[in-house]
Amino acid sequence: MKAYTIVAAGIFLVSLRALGQSDRSGIQHENPYFAKPAAYSETFLGKAFRSYAMNLNSTNDGVVETTIAYMAYLRLNMPKAEMGEIGGAISKLAESGRTPVIRYKAYLASVVFESPASFARGLKPEYADSNEFYSDVAAQVQRTLLGQNIK
């Protein structure tokens, strides 16, 4: 009887946790992918930049790709913030990233780092995921490059 009660309690606890996780996924879709820049304090930014710099060296491609997107987004929204070291790391990834996807996304981010003002009006304020953000950046880069060639 005692073993039965313990097993039943364990199953109950595991199922509660699973229910809680399913509710979280619904909430996640309602929130934007990137936090509003106003949510970042000076102290947090310093820690975030150090963490993001380490993430760019991750062996997990998804971590690297997401970090590149976050840094490009922050550069767009905080063009005066000191991100020289991270900008250099992203440029290096654009040249010698582990995969073609990382190199392409790093290239897009390096264009943002070089000229954040040229993206000021062409991008949305909120994104559902990093791929949507990269699509918008790529479209803006294409419009900018084609516009320069038309002169």
Secondary structure, 3 states (H helix, E strand, C coil): CHHHHHHHHHHHHHHHHHHHHHHHHHHHHHCCCCCCHHHCCHHHHHHHHHHHHHHCCCCCHHHHHHHHHHHHHHHHHCCCCCCHHHHHHHHHHHHHCCCHHHHHHHHHHHHHHHCHHHHCCCCCCCCCCHHHHHHHHHHHHHHHHHHHHHC
